[in-house]
């Protein structure tokens, strides 16, 4: 099985990006729209992270540790990424 979902489109080209970075998502979707209008379909895979299980019957604790979820929140939380980039590029202040 091919784990690179964005490459499975056979004759449809694909691209993958960090779906937790709002600026990357915005830039890619603008580019993908223009590309698709000129060239046809494009498969886009947004890599994200689900902090909770799917439902009450799947709390999400059997296949990952609390430490993993905590590390992910500290390192790749979408709101923290947005906050840091907004400060870095003077789009907002603390």
PyMOL Python script that loads the backbone (N, CA, C, O; Angstrom):
from pymol import cmd

cmd.read_pdbstr("""\
ATOM      1  N   UNK A   1       0.837  -1.187   0.000  1.00  0.00           N
ATOM      2  CA  UNK A   1       0.000   0.000   0.000  1.00  0.00           C
ATOM      3  C   UNK A   1       0.883   1.252   0.000  1.00  0.00           C
ATOM      4  O   UNK A   1       1.888   1.319   0.708  1.00  0.00           O
ATOM      5  N   UNK A   2       0.502   2.200  -0.777  1.00  0.00           N
ATOM      6  CA  UNK A   2       1.259   3.444  -0.889  1.00  0.00           C
ATOM      7  C   UNK A   2       0.743   4.441   0.157  1.00  0.00           C
ATOM      8  O   UNK A   2      -0.401   4.884   0.056  1.00  0.00           O
ATOM      9  N   UNK A   3       1.555   4.802   1.157  1.00  0.00           N
ATOM     10  CA  UNK A   3       1.097   5.742   2.188  1.00  0.00           C
ATOM     11  C   UNK A   3       1.095   7.203   1.732  1.00  0.00           C
ATOM     12  O   UNK A   3       0.555   8.064   2.426  1.00  0.00           O
ATOM     13  N   UNK A   4       1.683   7.484   0.594  1.00  0.00           N
ATOM     14  CA  UNK A   4       1.721   8.856   0.078  1.00  0.00           C
ATOM     15  C   UNK A   4       0.448   9.098  -0.731  1.00  0.00           C
ATOM     16  O   UNK A   4       0.442   8.956  -1.954  1.00  0.00           O
ATOM     17  N   UNK A   5      -0.614   9.460  -0.043  1.00  0.00           N
ATOM     18  CA  UNK A   5      -1.928   9.576  -0.664  1.00  0.00           C
ATOM     19  C   UNK A   5      -1.915  10.523  -1.849  1.00  0.00           C
ATOM     20  O   UNK A   5      -2.566  10.257  -2.860  1.00  0.00           O
ATOM     21  N   UNK A   6      -1.195  11.609  -1.744  1.00  0.00           N
ATOM     22  CA  UNK A   6      -1.203  12.599  -2.820  1.00  0.00           C
ATOM     23  C   UNK A   6      -0.582  12.081  -4.111  1.00  0.00           C
ATOM     24  O   UNK A   6      -0.726  12.721  -5.153  1.00  0.00           O
ATOM     25  N   UNK A   7       0.109  10.932  -4.074  1.00  0.00           N
ATOM     26  CA  UNK A   7       0.712  10.367  -5.284  1.00  0.00           C
ATOM     27  C   UNK A   7      -0.160   9.283  -5.913  1.00  0.00           C
ATOM     28  O   UNK A   7       0.239   8.694  -6.918  1.00  0.00           O
ATOM     29  N   UNK A   8      -1.325   9.005  -5.358  1.00  0.00           N
ATOM     30  CA  UNK A   8      -2.150   7.901  -5.827  1.00  0.00           C
ATOM     31  C   UNK A   8      -3.085   8.251  -6.973  1.00  0.00           C
ATOM     32  O   UNK A   8      -3.876   7.403  -7.385  1.00  0.00           O
ATOM     33  N   UNK A   9      -3.027   9.456  -7.497  1.00  0.00           N
ATOM     34  CA  UNK A   9      -3.996   9.904  -8.489  1.00  0.00           C
ATOM     35  C   UNK A   9      -3.816   9.334  -9.878  1.00  0.00           C
ATOM     36  O   UNK A   9      -4.507   9.769 -10.800  1.00  0.00           O
ATOM     37  N   UNK A  10      -2.922   8.382 -10.072  1.00  0.00           N
ATOM     38  CA  UNK A  10      -2.651   7.778 -11.368  1.00  0.00           C
ATOM     39  C   UNK A  10      -2.251   8.861 -12.365  1.00  0.00           C
ATOM     40  O   UNK A  10      -1.071   9.203 -12.444  1.00  0.00           O
ATOM     41  N   UNK A  11      -3.173   9.400 -13.112  1.00  0.00           N
ATOM     42  CA  UNK A  11      -2.842  10.415 -14.113  1.00  0.00           C
ATOM     43  C   UNK A  11      -3.123  11.833 -13.621  1.00  0.00           C
ATOM     44  O   UNK A  11      -2.907  12.799 -14.353  1.00  0.00           O
ATOM     45  N   UNK A  12      -3.603  11.959 -12.387  1.00  0.00           N
ATOM     46  CA  UNK A  12      -3.861  13.270 -11.816  1.00  0.00           C
ATOM     47  C   UNK A  12      -2.676  13.634 -10.921  1.00  0.00           C
ATOM     48  O   UNK A  12      -2.364  12.888  -9.992  1.00  0.00           O
ATOM     49  N   UNK A  13      -2.011  14.755 -11.175  1.00  0.00           N
ATOM     50  CA  UNK A  13      -0.876  15.133 -10.331  1.00  0.00           C
ATOM     51  C   UNK A  13      -1.342  15.486  -8.922  1.00  0.00           C
ATOM     52  O   UNK A  13      -2.487  15.887  -8.711  1.00  0.00           O
ATOM     53  N   UNK A  14      -0.438  15.330  -7.972  1.00  0.00           N
ATOM     54  CA  UNK A  14      -0.786  15.611  -6.588  1.00  0.00           C
ATOM     55  C   UNK A  14       0.286  16.395  -5.871  1.00  0.00           C
ATOM     56  O   UNK A  14       1.445  16.437  -6.287  1.00  0.00           O
ATOM     57  N   UNK A  15      -0.129  17.014  -4.787  1.00  0.00           N
ATOM     58  CA  UNK A  15       0.773  17.805  -3.966  1.00  0.00           C
ATOM     59  C   UNK A  15       0.327  17.670  -2.525  1.00  0.00           C
ATOM     60  O   UNK A  15      -0.858  17.487  -2.248  1.00  0.00           O
ATOM     61  N   UNK A  16       1.278  17.759  -1.606  1.00  0.00           N
ATOM     62  CA  UNK A  16       0.992  17.636  -0.172  1.00  0.00           C
ATOM     63  C   UNK A  16       1.562  18.853   0.540  1.00  0.00           C
ATOM     64  O   UNK A  16       2.620  19.364   0.175  1.00  0.00           O
ATOM     65  N   UNK A  17       0.836  19.313   1.575  1.00  0.00           N
ATOM     66  CA  UNK A  17       1.361  20.415   2.364  1.00  0.00           C
ATOM     67  C   UNK A  17       0.864  20.353   3.798  1.00  0.00           C
ATOM     68  O   UNK A  17      -0.015  19.561   4.140  1.00  0.00           O
ATOM     69  N   UNK A  18       1.443  21.199   4.620  1.00  0.00           N
ATOM     70  CA  UNK A  18       1.085  21.288   6.031  1.00  0.00           C
ATOM     71  C   UNK A  18      -0.258  21.994   6.154  1.00  0.00           C
ATOM     72  O   UNK A  18      -0.346  23.208   5.968  1.00  0.00           O
ATOM     73  N   UNK A  19      -1.297  21.241   6.465  1.00  0.00           N
ATOM     74  CA  UNK A  19      -2.633  21.803   6.598  1.00  0.00           C
ATOM     75  C   UNK A  19      -2.835  22.572   7.886  1.00  0.00           C
ATOM     76  O   UNK A  19      -3.907  23.136   8.102  1.00  0.00           O
ATOM     77  N   UNK A  20      -1.834  22.607   8.744  1.00  0.00           N
ATOM     78  CA  UNK A  20      -1.938  23.359   9.995  1.00  0.00           C
ATOM     79  C   UNK A  20      -1.393  24.778   9.851  1.00  0.00           C
ATOM     80  O   UNK A  20      -1.466  25.562  10.798  1.00  0.00           O
ATOM     81  N   UNK A  21      -0.857  25.116   8.703  1.00  0.00           N
ATOM     82  CA  UNK A  21      -0.296  26.447   8.481  1.00  0.00           C
ATOM     83  C   UNK A  21      -1.243  27.207   7.555  1.00  0.00           C
ATOM     84  O   UNK A  21      -1.291  26.943   6.353  1.00  0.00           O
ATOM     85  N   UNK A  22      -1.990  28.145   8.119  1.00  0.00           N
ATOM     86  CA  UNK A  22      -3.023  28.858   7.366  1.00  0.00           C
ATOM     87  C   UNK A  22      -2.450  29.602   6.162  1.00  0.00           C
ATOM     88  O   UNK A  22      -3.128  29.729   5.143  1.00  0.00           O
ATOM     89  N   UNK A  23      -1.231  30.090   6.259  1.00  0.00           N
ATOM     90  CA  UNK A  23      -0.623  30.807   5.142  1.00  0.00           C
ATOM     91  C   UNK A  23      -0.247  29.848   4.007  1.00  0.00           C
ATOM     92  O   UNK A  23      -0.405  30.188   2.834  1.00  0.00           O
ATOM     93  N   UNK A  24       0.242  28.670   4.344  1.00  0.00           N
ATOM     94  CA  UNK A  24       0.537  27.671   3.313  1.00  0.00           C
ATOM     95  C   UNK A  24      -0.747  27.218   2.629  1.00  0.00           C
ATOM     96  O   UNK A  24      -0.784  27.067   1.408  1.00  0.00           O
ATOM     97  N   UNK A  25      -1.791  27.003   3.407  1.00  0.00           N
ATOM     98  CA  UNK A  25      -3.077  26.572   2.846  1.00  0.00           C
ATOM     99  C   UNK A  25      -3.613  27.634   1.887  1.00  0.00           C
ATOM    100  O   UNK A  25      -4.055  27.315   0.783  1.00  0.00           O
ATOM    101  N   UNK A  26      -3.573  28.884   2.309  1.00  0.00           N
ATOM    102  CA  UNK A  26      -4.080  29.972   1.458  1.00  0.00           C
ATOM    103  C   UNK A  26      -3.274  30.061   0.159  1.00  0.00           C
ATOM    104  O   UNK A  26      -3.850  30.131  -0.927  1.00  0.00           O
ATOM    105  N   UNK A  27      -1.956  30.058   0.272  1.00  0.00           N
ATOM    106  CA  UNK A  27      -1.108  30.165  -0.917  1.00  0.00           C
ATOM    107  C   UNK A  27      -1.313  28.984  -1.857  1.00  0.00           C
ATOM    108  O   UNK A  27      -1.411  29.160  -3.072  1.00  0.00           O
ATOM    109  N   UNK A  28      -1.377  27.788  -1.298  1.00  0.00           N
ATOM    110  CA  UNK A  28      -1.533  26.602  -2.138  1.00  0.00           C
ATOM    111  C   UNK A  28      -2.893  26.571  -2.812  1.00  0.00           C
ATOM    112  O   UNK A  28      -2.984  26.220  -3.988  1.00  0.00           O
ATOM    113  N   UNK A  29      -3.945  26.926  -2.100  1.00  0.00           N
ATOM    114  CA  UNK A  29      -5.274  26.879  -2.720  1.00  0.00           C
ATOM    115  C   UNK A  29      -5.393  27.920  -3.834  1.00  0.00           C
ATOM    116  O   UNK A  29      -6.046  27.663  -4.846  1.00  0.00           O
ATOM    117  N   UNK A  30      -4.783  29.073  -3.668  1.00  0.00           N
ATOM    118  CA  UNK A  30      -4.782  30.065  -4.753  1.00  0.00           C
ATOM    119  C   UNK A  30      -4.026  29.534  -5.966  1.00  0.00           C
ATOM    120  O   UNK A  30      -4.494  29.642  -7.100  1.00  0.00           O
ATOM    121  N   UNK A  31      -2.847  28.956  -5.715  1.00  0.00           N
ATOM    122  CA  UNK A  31      -2.053  28.396  -6.798  1.00  0.00           C
ATOM    123  C   UNK A  31      -2.788  27.237  -7.471  1.00  0.00           C
ATOM    124  O   UNK A  31      -2.817  27.142  -8.698  1.00  0.00           O
ATOM    125  N   UNK A  32      -3.388  26.348  -6.652  1.00  0.00           N
ATOM    126  CA  UNK A  32      -4.072  25.164  -7.185  1.00  0.00           C
ATOM    127  C   UNK A  32      -5.264  25.547  -8.054  1.00  0.00           C
ATOM    128  O   UNK A  32      -5.527  24.903  -9.070  1.00  0.00           O
ATOM    129  N   UNK A  33      -5.977  26.581  -7.664  1.00  0.00           N
ATOM    130  CA  UNK A  33      -7.104  27.048  -8.489  1.00  0.00           C
ATOM    131  C   UNK A  33      -6.608  27.475  -9.861  1.00  0.00           C
ATOM    132  O   UNK A  33      -7.147  27.041 -10.880  1.00  0.00           O
ATOM    133  N   UNK A  34      -5.594  28.317  -9.895  1.00  0.00           N
ATOM    134  CA  UNK A  34      -5.054  28.785 -11.171  1.00  0.00           C
ATOM    135  C   UNK A  34      -4.515  27.624 -12.008  1.00  0.00           C
ATOM    136  O   UNK A  34      -4.764  27.545 -13.211  1.00  0.00           O
ATOM    137  N   UNK A  35      -3.783  26.736 -11.363  1.00  0.00           N
ATOM    138  CA  UNK A  35      -3.200  25.595 -12.066  1.00  0.00           C
ATOM    139  C   UNK A  35      -4.299  24.712 -12.656  1.00  0.00           C
ATOM    140  O   UNK A  35      -4.206  24.277 -13.804  1.00  0.00           O
ATOM    141  N   UNK A  36      -5.346  24.448 -11.859  1.00  0.00           N
ATOM    142  CA  UNK A  36      -6.425  23.561 -12.301  1.00  0.00           C
ATOM    143  C   UNK A  36      -7.229  24.157 -13.451  1.00  0.00           C
ATOM    144  O   UNK A  36      -7.649  23.433 -14.353  1.00  0.00           O
ATOM    145  N   UNK A  37      -7.445  25.456 -13.426  1.00  0.00           N
ATOM    146  CA  UNK A  37      -8.168  26.111 -14.522  1.00  0.00           C
ATOM    147  C   UNK A  37      -7.399  25.928 -15.839  1.00  0.00           C
ATOM    148  O   UNK A  37      -8.005  25.708 -16.888  1.00  0.00           O
ATOM    149  N   UNK A  38      -6.088  26.017 -15.780  1.00  0.00           N
ATOM    150  CA  UNK A  38      -5.267  25.903 -16.991  1.00  0.00           C
ATOM    151  C   UNK A  38      -4.979  24.456 -17.384  1.00  0.00           C
ATOM    152  O   UNK A  38      -4.884  24.146 -18.572  1.00  0.00           O
ATOM    153  N   UNK A  39      -4.838  23.556 -16.387  1.00  0.00           N
ATOM    154  CA  UNK A  39      -4.315  22.220 -16.663  1.00  0.00           C
ATOM    155  C   UNK A  39      -5.232  21.056 -16.322  1.00  0.00           C
ATOM    156  O   UNK A  39      -4.970  19.933 -16.753  1.00  0.00           O
ATOM    157  N   UNK A  40      -6.287  21.282 -15.570  1.00  0.00           N
ATOM    158  CA  UNK A  40      -7.183  20.195 -15.188  1.00  0.00           C
ATOM    159  C   UNK A  40      -7.057  19.840 -13.713  1.00  0.00           C
ATOM    160  O   UNK A  40      -6.494  20.608 -12.934  1.00  0.00           O
ATOM    161  N   UNK A  41      -7.579  18.680 -13.326  1.00  0.00           N
ATOM    162  CA  UNK A  41      -7.654  18.331 -11.904  1.00  0.00           C
ATOM    163  C   UNK A  41      -6.293  18.196 -11.230  1.00  0.00           C
ATOM    164  O   UNK A  41      -5.279  17.896 -11.861  1.00  0.00           O
ATOM    165  N   UNK A  42      -6.317  18.427  -9.941  1.00  0.00           N
ATOM    166  CA  UNK A  42      -5.126  18.335  -9.098  1.00  0.00           C
ATOM    167  C   UNK A  42      -5.555  17.740  -7.768  1.00  0.00           C
ATOM    168  O   UNK A  42      -6.555  18.166  -7.191  1.00  0.00           O
ATOM    169  N   UNK A  43      -4.816  16.770  -7.283  1.00  0.00           N
ATOM    170  CA  UNK A  43      -5.110  16.160  -5.985  1.00  0.00           C
ATOM    171  C   UNK A  43      -4.272  16.859  -4.926  1.00  0.00           C
ATOM    172  O   UNK A  43      -3.048  16.922  -5.040  1.00  0.00           O
ATOM    173  N   UNK A  44      -4.927  17.385  -3.894  1.00  0.00           N
ATOM    174  CA  UNK A  44      -4.226  18.089  -2.822  1.00  0.00           C
ATOM    175  C   UNK A  44      -4.463  17.353  -1.508  1.00  0.00           C
ATOM    176  O   UNK A  44      -5.605  17.102  -1.121  1.00  0.00           O
ATOM    177  N   UNK A  45      -3.367  17.009  -0.826  1.00  0.00           N
ATOM    178  CA  UNK A  45      -3.451  16.357   0.485  1.00  0.00           C
ATOM    179  C   UNK A  45      -2.956  17.343   1.543  1.00  0.00           C
ATOM    180  O   UNK A  45      -1.803  17.773   1.516  1.00  0.00           O
ATOM    181  N   UNK A  46      -3.838  17.689   2.466  1.00  0.00           N
ATOM    182  CA  UNK A  46      -3.480  18.582   3.561  1.00  0.00           C
ATOM    183  C   UNK A  46      -3.138  17.731   4.781  1.00  0.00           C
ATOM    184  O   UNK A  46      -3.993  17.004   5.286  1.00  0.00           O
ATOM    185  N   UNK A  47      -1.909  17.815   5.252  1.00  0.00           N
ATOM    186  CA  UNK A  47      -1.479  17.038   6.412  1.00  0.00           C
ATOM    187  C   UNK A  47      -1.910  17.787   7.682  1.00  0.00           C
ATOM    188  O   UNK A  47      -1.433  18.888   7.957  1.00  0.00           O
ATOM    189  N   UNK A  48      -2.810  17.177   8.442  1.00  0.00           N
ATOM    190  CA  UNK A  48      -3.304  17.774   9.676  1.00  0.00           C
ATOM    191  C   UNK A  48      -3.180  16.755  10.800  1.00  0.00           C
ATOM    192  O   UNK A  48      -2.724  15.632  10.585  1.00  0.00           O
ATOM    193  N   UNK A  49      -3.582  17.150  11.984  1.00  0.00           N
ATOM    194  CA  UNK A  49      -3.510  16.262  13.139  1.00  0.00           C
ATOM    195  C   UNK A  49      -4.798  16.382  13.928  1.00  0.00           C
ATOM    196  O   UNK A  49      -5.255  17.486  14.223  1.00  0.00           O
ATOM    197  N   UNK A  50      -5.372  15.264  14.263  1.00  0.00           N
ATOM    198  CA  UNK A  50      -6.609  15.230  15.042  1.00  0.00           C
ATOM    199  C   UNK A  50      -6.236  15.030  16.503  1.00  0.00           C
ATOM    200  O   UNK A  50      -5.651  14.009  16.865  1.00  0.00           O
ATOM    201  N   UNK A  51      -6.572  16.002  17.343  1.00  0.00           N
ATOM    202  CA  UNK A  51      -6.201  15.944  18.755  1.00  0.00           C
ATOM    203  C   UNK A  51      -7.075  14.997  19.568  1.00  0.00           C
ATOM    204  O   UNK A  51      -6.660  14.538  20.632  1.00  0.00           O
ATOM    205  N   UNK A  52      -8.247  14.706  19.095  1.00  0.00           N
ATOM    206  CA  UNK A  52      -9.187  13.854  19.826  1.00  0.00           C
ATOM    207  C   UNK A  52      -9.553  12.656  18.968  1.00  0.00           C
ATOM    208  O   UNK A  52      -9.281  12.634  17.768  1.00  0.00           O
ATOM    209  N   UNK A  53     -10.169  11.664  19.589  1.00  0.00           N
ATOM    210  CA  UNK A  53     -10.635  10.497  18.853  1.00  0.00           C
ATOM    211  C   UNK A  53     -11.781  10.853  17.924  1.00  0.00           C
ATOM    212  O   UNK A  53     -12.241  11.994  17.895  1.00  0.00           O
ATOM    213  N   UNK A  54     -12.243   9.853  17.155  1.00  0.00           N
ATOM    214  CA  UNK A  54     -13.323  10.080  16.198  1.00  0.00           C
ATOM    215  C   UNK A  54     -14.679  10.259  16.879  1.00  0.00           C
ATOM    216  O   UNK A  54     -15.540  10.986  16.383  1.00  0.00           O
ATOM    217  N   UNK A  55     -14.860   9.590  18.020  1.00  0.00           N
ATOM    218  CA  UNK A  55     -16.174   9.598  18.662  1.00  0.00           C
ATOM    219  C   UNK A  55     -16.017   9.179  20.121  1.00  0.00           C
ATOM    220  O   UNK A  55     -14.905   8.952  20.598  1.00  0.00           O
ATOM    221  N   UNK A  56     -17.143   9.079  20.817  1.00  0.00           N
ATOM    222  CA  UNK A  56     -17.112   8.627  22.220  1.00  0.00           C
ATOM    223  C   UNK A  56     -16.557   7.202  22.313  1.00  0.00           C
ATOM    224  O   UNK A  56     -15.895   6.855  23.291  1.00  0.00           O
ATOM    225  N   UNK A  57     -16.829   6.380  21.295  1.00  0.00           N
ATOM    226  CA  UNK A  57     -16.332   4.999  21.324  1.00  0.00           C
ATOM    227  C   UNK A  57     -14.869   4.908  20.899  1.00  0.00           C
ATOM    228  O   UNK A  57     -14.256   3.847  21.015  1.00  0.00           O
ATOM    229  N   UNK A  58     -14.308   6.006  20.410  1.00  0.00           N
ATOM    230  CA  UNK A  58     -12.900   6.067  20.026  1.00  0.00           C
ATOM    231  C   UNK A  58     -12.284   7.314  20.650  1.00  0.00           C
ATOM    232  O   UNK A  58     -12.224   8.363  20.008  1.00  0.00           O
ATOM    233  N   UNK A  59     -11.828   7.208  21.896  1.00  0.00           N
ATOM    234  CA  UNK A  59     -11.262   8.386  22.549  1.00  0.00           C
ATOM    235  C   UNK A  59      -9.877   8.774  22.015  1.00  0.00           C
ATOM    236  O   UNK A  59      -9.352   9.829  22.371  1.00  0.00           O
ATOM    237  N   UNK A  60      -9.293   7.940  21.178  1.00  0.00           N
ATOM    238  CA  UNK A  60      -7.989   8.269  20.602  1.00  0.00           C
ATOM    239  C   UNK A  60      -6.819   7.980  21.523  1.00  0.00           C
ATOM    240  O   UNK A  60      -5.713   8.468  21.288  1.00  0.00           O
ATOM    241  N   UNK A  61      -7.042   7.196  22.566  1.00  0.00           N
ATOM    242  CA  UNK A  61      -5.974   6.928  23.529  1.00  0.00           C
ATOM    243  C   UNK A  61      -5.308   5.576  23.329  1.00  0.00           C
ATOM    244  O   UNK A  61      -4.319   5.274  23.997  1.00  0.00           O
ATOM    245  N   UNK A  62      -5.828   4.757  22.425  1.00  0.00           N
ATOM    246  CA  UNK A  62      -5.254   3.422  22.257  1.00  0.00           C
ATOM    247  C   UNK A  62      -4.133   3.381  21.226  1.00  0.00           C
ATOM    248  O   UNK A  62      -3.322   2.455  21.239  1.00  0.00           O
ATOM    249  N   UNK A  63      -4.072   4.360  20.341  1.00  0.00           N
ATOM    250  CA  UNK A  63      -3.071   4.314  19.273  1.00  0.00           C
ATOM    251  C   UNK A  63      -2.070   5.455  19.325  1.00  0.00           C
ATOM    252  O   UNK A  63      -1.236   5.595  18.431  1.00  0.00           O
ATOM    253  N   UNK A  64      -2.149   6.276  20.375  1.00  0.00           N
ATOM    254  CA  UNK A  64      -1.127   7.301  20.581  1.00  0.00           C
ATOM    255  C   UNK A  64      -1.123   7.694  22.055  1.00  0.00           C
ATOM    256  O   UNK A  64      -2.118   7.545  22.765  1.00  0.00           O
ATOM    257  N   UNK A  65       0.002   8.188  22.478  1.00  0.00           N
ATOM    258  CA  UNK A  65       0.146   8.517  23.891  1.00  0.00           C
ATOM    259  C   UNK A  65      -0.239   9.971  24.140  1.00  0.00           C
ATOM    260  O   UNK A  65      -0.299  10.780  23.214  1.00  0.00           O
ATOM    261  N   UNK A  66      -0.494  10.285  25.391  1.00  0.00           N
ATOM    262  CA  UNK A  66      -0.779  11.673  25.763  1.00  0.00           C
ATOM    263  C   UNK A  66       0.434  12.555  25.471  1.00  0.00           C
ATOM    264  O   UNK A  66       0.296  13.720  25.097  1.00  0.00           O
ATOM    265  N   UNK A  67       1.628  11.975  25.648  1.00  0.00           N
ATOM    266  CA  UNK A  67       2.853  12.730  25.378  1.00  0.00           C
ATOM    267  C   UNK A  67       2.935  13.126  23.899  1.00  0.00           C
ATOM    268  O   UNK A  67       3.342  14.240  23.569  1.00  0.00           O
ATOM    269  N   UNK A  68       2.544  12.202  23.015  1.00  0.00           N
ATOM    270  CA  UNK A  68       2.564  12.501  21.583  1.00  0.00           C
ATOM    271  C   UNK A  68       1.622  13.670  21.261  1.00  0.00           C
ATOM    272  O   UNK A  68       1.994  14.596  20.540  1.00  0.00           O
ATOM    273  N   UNK A  69       0.409  13.614  21.802  1.00  0.00           N
ATOM    274  CA  UNK A  69      -0.571  14.674  21.554  1.00  0.00           C
ATOM    275  C   UNK A  69      -0.066  15.999  22.125  1.00  0.00           C
ATOM    276  O   UNK A  69      -0.192  17.043  21.485  1.00  0.00           O
ATOM    277  N   UNK A  70       0.500  15.954  23.320  1.00  0.00           N
ATOM    278  CA  UNK A  70       1.017  17.172  23.949  1.00  0.00           C
ATOM    279  C   UNK A  70       2.157  17.767  23.122  1.00  0.00           C
ATOM    280  O   UNK A  70       2.210  18.978  22.908  1.00  0.00           O
ATOM    281  N   UNK A  71       3.062  16.913  22.664  1.00  0.00           N
ATOM    282  CA  UNK A  71       4.179  17.389  21.841  1.00  0.00           C
ATOM    283  C   UNK A  71       3.663  18.021  20.550  1.00  0.00           C
ATOM    284  O   UNK A  71       4.149  19.066  20.119  1.00  0.00           O
ATOM    285  N   UNK A  72       2.695  17.385  19.956  1.00  0.00           N
ATOM    286  CA  UNK A  72       2.127  17.915  18.710  1.00  0.00           C
ATOM    287  C   UNK A  72       1.486  19.293  18.940  1.00  0.00           C
ATOM    288  O   UNK A  72       1.650  20.207  18.133  1.00  0.00           O
ATOM    289  N   UNK A  73       0.753  19.424  20.058  1.00  0.00           N
ATOM    290  CA  UNK A  73       0.145  20.717  20.391  1.00  0.00           C
ATOM    291  C   UNK A  73       1.214  21.790  20.596  1.00  0.00           C
ATOM    292  O   UNK A  73       1.038  22.933  20.174  1.00  0.00           O
ATOM    293  N   UNK A  74       2.304  21.428  21.234  1.00  0.00           N
ATOM    294  CA  UNK A  74       3.374  22.392  21.494  1.00  0.00           C
ATOM    295  C   UNK A  74       4.135  22.772  20.230  1.00  0.00           C
ATOM    296  O   UNK A  74       4.538  23.924  20.066  1.00  0.00           O
ATOM    297  N   UNK A  75       4.331  21.804  19.337  1.00  0.00           N
ATOM    298  CA  UNK A  75       5.189  22.023  18.169  1.00  0.00           C
ATOM    299  C   UNK A  75       4.445  22.463  16.909  1.00  0.00           C
ATOM    300  O   UNK A  75       4.991  23.224  16.110  1.00  0.00           O
ATOM    301  N   UNK A  76       3.210  21.998  16.720  1.00  0.00           N
ATOM    302  CA  UNK A  76       2.535  22.189  15.431  1.00  0.00           C
ATOM    303  C   UNK A  76       1.094  22.675  15.548  1.00  0.00           C
ATOM    304  O   UNK A  76       0.321  22.510  14.604  1.00  0.00           O
ATOM    305  N   UNK A  77       0.715  23.262  16.664  1.00  0.00           N
ATOM    306  CA  UNK A  77      -0.659  23.729  16.813  1.00  0.00           C
ATOM    307  C   UNK A  77      -0.938  24.847  15.803  1.00  0.00           C
ATOM    308  O   UNK A  77      -0.169  25.806  15.733  1.00  0.00           O
ATOM    309  N   UNK A  78      -2.013  24.748  15.023  1.00  0.00           N
ATOM    310  CA  UNK A  78      -2.296  25.754  13.991  1.00  0.00           C
ATOM    311  C   UNK A  78      -2.404  27.173  14.538  1.00  0.00           C
ATOM    312  O   UNK A  78      -1.952  28.119  13.892  1.00  0.00           O
ATOM    313  N   UNK A  79      -2.991  27.333  15.710  1.00  0.00           N
ATOM    314  CA  UNK A  79      -3.132  28.681  16.269  1.00  0.00           C
ATOM    315  C   UNK A  79      -1.786  29.256  16.693  1.00  0.00           C
ATOM    316  O   UNK A  79      -1.546  30.454  16.542  1.00  0.00           O
ATOM    317  N   UNK A  80      -0.909  28.410  17.222  1.00  0.00           N
ATOM    318  CA  UNK A  80       0.428  28.876  17.591  1.00  0.00           C
ATOM    319  C   UNK A  80       1.242  29.235  16.350  1.00  0.00           C
ATOM    320  O   UNK A  80       1.979  30.221  16.347  1.00  0.00           O
ATOM    321  N   UNK A  81       1.106  28.436  15.306  1.00  0.00           N
ATOM    322  CA  UNK A  81       1.807  28.730  14.057  1.00  0.00           C
ATOM    323  C   UNK A  81       1.335  30.078  13.517  1.00  0.00           C
ATOM    324  O   UNK A  81       2.151  30.913  13.126  1.00  0.00           O
ATOM    325  N   UNK A  82       0.027  30.289  13.496  1.00  0.00           N
ATOM    326  CA  UNK A  82      -0.527  31.552  13.009  1.00  0.00           C
ATOM    327  C   UNK A  82      -0.047  32.721  13.860  1.00  0.00           C
ATOM    328  O   UNK A  82       0.352  33.758  13.329  1.00  0.00           O
ATOM    329  N   UNK A  83      -0.084  32.554  15.175  1.00  0.00           N
ATOM    330  CA  UNK A  83       0.368  33.618  16.072  1.00  0.00           C
ATOM    331  C   UNK A  83       1.834  33.979  15.822  1.00  0.00           C
ATOM    332  O   UNK A  83       2.182  35.155  15.716  1.00  0.00           O
ATOM    333  N   UNK A  84       2.685  32.959  15.731  1.00  0.00           N
ATOM    334  CA  UNK A  84       4.121  33.205  15.530  1.00  0.00           C
ATOM    335  C   UNK A  84       4.402  33.877  14.181  1.00  0.00           C
ATOM    336  O   UNK A  84       5.217  34.797  14.105  1.00  0.00           O
ATOM    337  N   UNK A  85       3.735  33.424  13.125  1.00  0.00           N
ATOM    338  CA  UNK A  85       3.942  34.027  11.813  1.00  0.00           C
ATOM    339  C   UNK A  85       3.395  35.450  11.757  1.00  0.00           C
ATOM    340  O   UNK A  85       4.002  36.326  11.141  1.00  0.00           O
ATOM    341  N   UNK A  86       2.262  35.680  12.391  1.00  0.00           N
ATOM    342  CA  UNK A  86       1.694  37.030  12.413  1.00  0.00           C
ATOM    343  C   UNK A  86       2.617  38.005  13.115  1.00  0.00           C
ATOM    344  O   UNK A  86       2.770  39.146  12.681  1.00  0.00           O
ATOM    345  N   UNK A  87       3.234  37.558  14.203  1.00  0.00           N
ATOM    346  CA  UNK A  87       4.198  38.410  14.910  1.00  0.00           C
ATOM    347  C   UNK A  87       5.461  38.619  14.074  1.00  0.00           C
ATOM    348  O   UNK A  87       5.974  39.733  13.972  1.00  0.00           O
ATOM    349  N   UNK A  88       5.959  37.519  13.474  1.00  0.00           N
ATOM    350  CA  UNK A  88       7.205  37.583  12.693  1.00  0.00           C
ATOM    351  C   UNK A  88       7.099  38.545  11.530  1.00  0.00           C
ATOM    352  O   UNK A  88       8.048  39.272  11.235  1.00  0.00           O
ATOM    353  N   UNK A  89       5.942  38.559  10.858  1.00  0.00           N
ATOM    354  CA  UNK A  89       5.771  39.408   9.691  1.00  0.00           C
ATOM    355  C   UNK A  89       5.006  40.693   9.995  1.00  0.00           C
ATOM    356  O   UNK A  89       4.492  41.356   9.094  1.00  0.00           O
ATOM    357  N   UNK A  90       4.942  41.032  11.289  1.00  0.00           N
ATOM    358  CA  UNK A  90       4.306  42.270  11.747  1.00  0.00           C
ATOM    359  C   UNK A  90       2.857  42.419  11.250  1.00  0.00           C
ATOM    360  O   UNK A  90       2.415  43.517  10.909  1.00  0.00           O
ATOM    361  N   UNK A  91       2.137  41.304  11.217  1.00  0.00           N
ATOM    362  CA  UNK A  91       0.724  41.347  10.865  1.00  0.00           C
ATOM    363  C   UNK A  91      -0.128  41.589  12.105  1.00  0.00           C
ATOM    364  O   UNK A  91      -1.286  41.995  12.005  1.00  0.00           O
ATOM    365  N   UNK A  92       0.456  41.336  13.272  1.00  0.00           N
ATOM    366  CA  UNK A  92      -0.227  41.541  14.547  1.00  0.00           C
ATOM    367  C   UNK A  92       0.840  41.632  15.640  1.00  0.00           C
ATOM    368  O   UNK A  92       1.980  41.204  15.461  1.00  0.00           O
ATOM    369  N   UNK A  93       0.444  42.185  16.743  1.00  0.00           N
ATOM    370  CA  UNK A  93       1.352  42.252  17.896  1.00  0.00           C
ATOM    371  C   UNK A  93       0.788  41.379  19.005  1.00  0.00           C
ATOM    372  O   UNK A  93      -0.346  40.907  18.935  1.00  0.00           O
ATOM    373  N   UNK A  94       1.598  41.178  20.020  1.00  0.00           N
ATOM    374  CA  UNK A  94       1.141  40.372  21.154  1.00  0.00           C
ATOM    375  C   UNK A  94      -0.095  40.996  21.779  1.00  0.00           C
ATOM    376  O   UNK A  94      -0.632  40.463  22.751  1.00  0.00           O
TER     377      UNK A  94
END
""", "prot")
cmd.dss("prot")
cmd.show_as("cartoon", "prot")
cmd.util.cbc("prot")
cmd.orient("prot")
